[in-house]
Structure formats: C-alpha cells, structure tokens
C-alpha cells in the first residue's frame, strides 16, 4: 500500500501532539516539583526511576496487547485514541497538583507520574509500530520515519520555545498556576492532534503481525542484536539530551541570571528548537545525499561533542552571561539531536526487517515497545542524575511566589556548568563507541535484507 500525502500529514500531526506532551513532562517535571513546589530534587529523581522500572514491566505487555488486537478500527488506532485521552487527563493532573505539602504531595506525585507513564505507553507504542506495519520498502520506511521524527521535533521545539513564556503569561507571578493552565492547553492540543491522526492515517487491513508470549518476545529481542544496539544508543542519546534540557533552565535562572532570565531562556530555547527542526528537515536530507546513514550518525555525535566542549569552555572563560556566544554551541547540539532522532527511529525500523530475516518472525510492536520504554528510561535516568546533582552541588531552589531569586555560591555554579556539559559528553561518547563497534545495518545491507525478504515472500506466494 502506497501512503498518500494526507496520511503522511496525519502521521506528522500525531507526532507533534504526542511529543509536546512528552517534552513538557520530560523537561519540566523536575523543575516544577523541586523548584516550584519544593520537593527534594533527589526524591523527584528517585520517583522517576521507580516509574521507569514499572514501565519496564508494563511496556512489553503493551506491545503484546497491540499485536493481538483485532477490531473494526484496526490494530493500532483503538489504543492510540484511548491512550491519548487518558494521558491528556493525567498530564493536566501532574501539573495541576493540589495545594498540599510534605508526605501528601510526595504520594500524589508518585502515583500521578506512574499513571502518566502507563497511559503514555498506551498511545506511543501503537503510534511508532505503524511505521514498519504500513510500509514495504526501506525507502518508504525512511520517508515516514523522517516525517514522524521531524514533526516530533516540532512538538518538542514548541514546548522548548513557549513553556516558560506561556507559564508567565498564564500565571503572572505564580508559576504554579501558570504550569497548570499551560498543561491544560497542551492536553487539549494533544487530543485534537491524535484524533486527526486516527481519522486520516488508515491502516493496511492486509498487514499481518506475528504475536508472541512475553518470554518468547524477550528471547526474540535478545536474538535481534541490531535492535538491542539501537535501543542502547537511543537510551544514551536521549539521556544526554534530557540532562541538558533539565539543567539548562537552572543555568539560566541562577547562573546566567538577571531579571529578564525568562526572556533569555525562551529566546535560547526558540533558537535551539528551530535548529532541531533544521537538523531534521534540512541538514539530514542534505547530508543524506552525500553520506550514508551510518556516516551521518557518526558526524552528528562528533559535532555535538565538539559543541559541548565549546559551551564548557565559554562558561569557564567567563562568558556564561553572553547569550549570542552561548547560542553558537546550542544551535549545533540541537541540530545534531534533530538528525540523531531521525536516524535512530530509522535504524530501529530497519532492525525489524533484520529480525524477520534472522528469526522468521516480524516483531514491530515488540521492538517499538522497547523504543517507548528506553526513551522514557532515558528521561528517568537523566532526571534522577539531575536531582542527585542539584543536591550534591547544594543548589538552593526557589519555591513559587517567594520573591527574589536565590543567590547560589561560586562552587554551586561551577558544579552546574560541569554537569550541564561534561555529563552529556560522557554519555554521547559511550553511544558513539557502542555504535561504531556493534552496528552493522549499513545502507547496503538494509537493501540486501529487503531484497531477500521480497524474494522469500514471492517464493512463498
């Protein structure tokens, strides 16, 4: 089945909505509950890690449920729509916490955040599982992956650009009120986007998907060594991204400083978001014409490492208050992340074909359920490290409506700069080493796998 422009657009709209939701939770939940509501940063990070362990048990079962679903609306869309509505409600509850303190607030946060992870899984697994299920060739898969990841980058960029600004507009002096109202707006946009996606992105009724029990499913994943390499790379790359996004708001508030820090942070985030979209829509297609996907991947990580080193050098040299200079490495980091997000999704789709050729089973939902889990795991690891780091460097946070911004010590600011740059550099370096040593799905091999699978299908026909 050949995908129409309308279906590609619907798939893209769905990506915008769902990644707005994910970016809001992944980038601002630590700041909201630690700096605005006053919970311990380490406690918030711990809860996020516990939630990820719960997701490790929940996500594979979700993949099996999707694979076994049969309905008049298809296999994917019932889960996509129901999960969206539930997740939108929980997202609003997450950022509209009642005015309770102490143990009550801690329990509320733990329960609501775990529910958020469960309901997000309900819609995210079927969304990405549609790529290999409705495409037949590597070229079609690459095209739809680019559409999905590009539009997902748009959703993330919109959150990066407008969250702090909109929180101020909607809440005035109260960040607590502002976050709640902004979360409500994002939730509504999310639901509308996924309804449009379900309405216009038609499933191929002839597509077959093999199902497996949970034990057999994990066995299949272990045998698919390329899927496991991609999964590990996604964890590392996203961990680096979320370490940066979680630390950078503290950097602008307490280090960059000034009465207009929110405006400066919004401008930095806007430029970074635009660079991320540029990386997906312009830089990746341009580089792809000249280089293989594996070379683009290596180049992207190399450039990101150089940009982080430049950012660290600027901060240590006393230029941490110069927005134009900070934007230079920021643009490179975000543009590279945009290209990497497209590539990892494409590599994961290709690993489905690889697994089918190797094991005889096609495990779209199984493999893409791992993507859902590892992206959430990456954000959980990043926020957990952020929480521990904030407490270790002794950062004294502001709570909502408490007046002047707290003044941090020189040691605290130095620690903040190091954690914002060195930690992501270490994680990206590990990702690059793993990829270069273990990944084998080059463009040529992917084409050969596609030819072998088509020959096998024709032979069975």
N, C-alpha and C positions, 0 to 999 in steps of 0.2 A: 504494500500500500504506500503510495506516494503522499507525503504530507503536504497540505496546502498552506498558503501564506496565512490564512485565517487560523489554522491550527497552531502554526508556529507562534503567531502573535498571542494566542490564548495561553500557550505554554509559558511564554515570556511574562505575560501579565501575572500568572500564578506565581512565578519566581519572584517578581517584585514584591508582591504582598507577603509571601511567607518569609522572605529574608528581611523585610522591615521588622517583622515580629521577632525573628531570631536575633537580629543585630541589637534591638532595643534591650532584650534580656541579657545577651552575652556581654554587651559593652557597659551597661549602666546599672545592673542589679547590685554589684559590689558598691558602687558609689552611692546608690540610693539607700541601701540598708546600713552601710557603715558611716558615710559622711552626713547623710540627711537624717536618718532615723537613729543613729547612734549605736548600732550593734558592733560587737568586736569584729574586726576585719578577719581575724583567724577563724572565728566561728562561722562567718558567712562563707568563707572559702571551704571550710570543713563540710558544711551542709551541701555545697555544690558538688563536692567529691562524693559524698554519700549518695546524692541523687544520681550521679553518673554510674555508680555501682548498681543501683536499682535499674537504671536504663540498660545496663549490660545484660540483665536478666530479661527485661521486657522487650527490647528491640528484636532479638531473634524470633521470639514468639510472634511478634507483629509481622515479620517477614513471612513466616509460615501461614499466618491467617490470611494475608493478602494473596498469597499464591493459591490458597484453597478456595478463595471467594468466587462464587458464581451468582450473578444477579442480572436482571434485565437491563441494569445501567452499566454493566461491565464489571471488571475485577477491581479496578483502581478507584473509580470516581466515588463510590459509596463511602469508602474510607477517607478519601481526600476531603469530601464535603463535611462529613460528620466530625472528623478530627479538627477541621478548621473552626467550626462553630464553638466546639468545646474549648479549644486552645485560646480563642479570642476572649472568651469569658474569663478563663484563668489568668491570662495576661493582664487584663484590667484589674483583677483581684490582687495580682502580685504588686502592682504599682499604686494601688488604692488601699493600702493597709490601714486597718482601723487604728485609732489613737490609743494604743495600748503600749506598755513598756515591759522591760525585763523578760521573764520567762514566757509570758503570754505572747509577746512579739516574736520571740525565738521559735516557739512552737508554730505560730501562724506562718512564718516564713518557711520553715522546713516543710510543712505539709503542702502549702501552695506551690512551692517551687518544684517539688516532686511531681505534683499533679501537672504542672506545666510541661515537664519533660515527657510524661506519658502521653499527653494529648498532642504534643508536637510530633512525636513519633508516629501517631496515628495518621497524620496527613503527609509527613515528609517522606516516609518510605514509599508509599504508592506514587507520590509525585515523581521521584527520580527513577523508580522502577519502570516507568512508562518509556524511558528513552530506548533501552535495548529491546523492549517488548513491541514497539511500533516502528522500528527502523530495521532495515535489512542489510545495509552496506556500511562499511566504515565511514564512507564519505557522508552519508545521511546522519549517522550517529554523531560524527564530529560537528556537523552543522547544527543539529538540535542541541548538542551539549554546549556549543558556543552561545546559542540563543538563551538557553536556561541560565548558564553561568553569567552571561553578560547582564541579563535582566536581574539576576540575583544580586549582582554587584551594584546595579542601580538602586535596588531596595536598601542594601546596606549603606550605600553612599547617601541616600536621602536621610536615613537616621543619623549618620555622622554629621551631615550638614546642618540639620534643623533641630535636633533634640534639645540642646542647651538653650538655643534661641527661643524655641517654642515653649519650653518649660518656664522661661522668664516671662514671656508674653501672657501665657495662660494662668500662671500662678502668682505673678507680681513678685513680692518679696518672699513668698512661700514656695520653695522648691517642692515641698511635699505635695501641695495642691497641684502645682504645675505638672509634675510627673503623672499624677493620676489622670488628669484631663487629657494629657498628650497620649497616654496609653489607651484611653478610650477611643480617640481619633484613629490611632494606628490599628486598633482592633476592628473597627468598622471598615476601614480600607482593606484590611486583610480578608474579611469575609466577602466583600464585594469582588475582590480580585479572584478568589478561588471559585466563586460562583461562575464568573465569566470563563475561567479556565475549564471547569466541568461542563459548561454549556457548549463550548465550541471546540474543545480538544477531544475528538472522537477516538475511541479505542478500536483497534482492529479485532473484530469478533473472531477472526480465524487464528489469532495468535494463541499458541499453546504455551503453557508454563508448567514445567515439572515441579512437583511438590516433594517435600521430604520431611521426615521427622526431625526434631531438634538435634538428636545425637547424630543422625546421618548428615544433617546440614552442616554441623561444625566439622565433621570429617571431610566433607566436600570443600569447605573453606580452607582447611589445612592443606589439602592436596593442591589447591589453586595458589601456588606460591606467588604468582604475579599480583593477584588480588590482595594478598597479605602485604606485599611490598608497597602497593599503592595506599592501602589502608594506613600503614605505619607512616608513610610520607604525609598523608592528609593530617594525621594527628600532630606531627611535628610542625608542619607549615602553619596550620591553624592555631596551634599553641603560641607560636611566635607572634602571629597577628593579634591574638587576643591579649597576650602580655602587653603588647604595645598599646592597644586601644584601652586597656584598663588602667595603665599607668599614666597615659598622656593627659587625661583630664586632671589628675592630681598635679602633674607637672605644670600645666597652665595655671591652675588655681594657686598653687603655693610657691612655685619656683619662678615661672615667667611673671606671674603676679600682676598687680595693678587693678585699678577699679574697673577697667574695661576688659578683664581677662575673658569674660564670656564671649564678647565680640571677637577677640583674637582667636579663641579656641574654635569658634564657629567658622571663621574665615579659614583657619588651618584645616579644619575638617572638610570644609567645602572644597578646597583645593585638592586635598587628598582623595576625596570621593570622586572628583572629576578625573583625577589621574588614574584611579582604579578603573573607571569606566573606559578611559582612553586606552589603558592597557588591554582590556578585553576586546574592544571594538576596533581599535586602530593598530596598536603595536603588535598584538598577537597575529592578526591576519597578514600584516606586512612582513614580520619575521618568518611566518609560516611559508611564505612564498620562496624564501631563500634558504631556510634551515629546516631540519627535521624537528618533530615534536620533542624528541629527547634533547636535542641541542638547545631549543628554546627554553626548555625546563632548566637545564644547567646554567644557561646565561642568565635567566631570571633570578635564580638564587644567588649567583655570583654578584650581580648588580645590587641586590638587596643587602648582601653582606657589606659591600663597599659603602652603601648609603648609611647603614647603621654606624659604621666606623666613623664616617664623616660627621654624623649627628653627635656622637660621643665627643669627638674632637672639638666641635663647636661649643658644646656645653662646658667642657673642661677648660677651654681657652677664654671663657668669659662672655661668650656670645649667646647665652641661653635666653637673653631678652630681645633678640633680634628676630622678628617674625620672618622677614624676607629670607634671611640665611637659613632658618630652620625649615622653611618650605622646600628648599632645594633637595635635601635628602628625603624629606617627607614625600615629595612627588615620586621619587624613584622607588621608595618602599611600596607605596600604594599601587603604582603602575605594575610593578613586578608581581605583587599579590594578585592583581587582576588577571594577569596571564597565567599564574600558577593555579588559580581556581578553575579556569577553563581546562587546563591541561590535566589536572588530577581527576576531574569528572570524566574527561575523555578516556584517560588511561583505565579508569575503573570500568567504563563501558566496554572497552576492548578486552578487559580481563574476563568478561562474561563469555565472549566467543572462545577465548583461550581455554577457559574451564570446560566449555562444551566439547571442544575438540579433544581435550585431555581425558575427561571423565565420562563423556556421553550424556551429561545432564546439563540443562540450561537453568541457572540459578539467579535470575535477575533480582527478585525480591530479597533473596538471601544476601547477595553481595551488596546491594544498595542499602539494605538494613544496616550493614556494617558501616557504610558511609554516614548514615544518620547518627549512629552511635558514636563513631570516632570524632565527628565534628563537635558533638555535644561534649564528649570526653575531653577534647582539646580545650574547649572553653572552660570546662570544670577544672582541669589541671592548671590552666593559666590563672583563673581567678583564685584558686587555692594558693598558688605561689604568690599572687599579688597580695592576698590577705596576710600571709605569713611575712612577706617582705615589708609591708606597711607597718606591721607591728614591730618587726626587727629594727627598722630604721627609726622607730619612735615617732612616726608621724601623728600629730595631734589634729584630728579632724574637727570640722565644724558640724554642728547639728543645725537643723533648719531654724531660721529666724533668730539667730543668736548674735547678730551684729557683725563686727569686723572679722575679717578672715584671720584665722590663727597664724601666728608667725612661727616658722619652723627653724630649727638650728641648721648651721652650715653642714654638720655631719649628716643630718636627715636629707638635706637637699642633694648632697653628693651621692648618698645611697639611692635616692630616687632616680638620678641621672644614670647611674650604673645599671640599675635594674631595668630601666626603660630601654636600654641599648644592648648591654652585654648578654643578658639572658636570651633575648630573641636571636642574637648572633650565634650563640652556642647551639640553640635548637635547630636553626637553619643549617648550620654546618653539619650536624648529625644527619639531617634529612638528605643533604647533598651526597654525603659519603655513602649512605644506605642505597640511594638511587643509583649511583654510578656503579656500585658493586653488584647489586642484585636485580636490577630491572632489565628485562630482555625484550620487551614488546616494542621493538623499533617499527618504524613505518613499513618497512619491507616485510617484516614478519607478520604484522597485522594483515597486510594484503594477502599474504600467502595463507594465513589461517582462514580468511574469508573465502578464498578460492577452494580450499579443502572442504569447508563446511557446505558450500554450494554444490560441490561435486558429490558430497555424501548425500545431500538431500535429493539431488537428481537421480542418483543411483538407487535410493530407496523408493523414489517415485516410479 
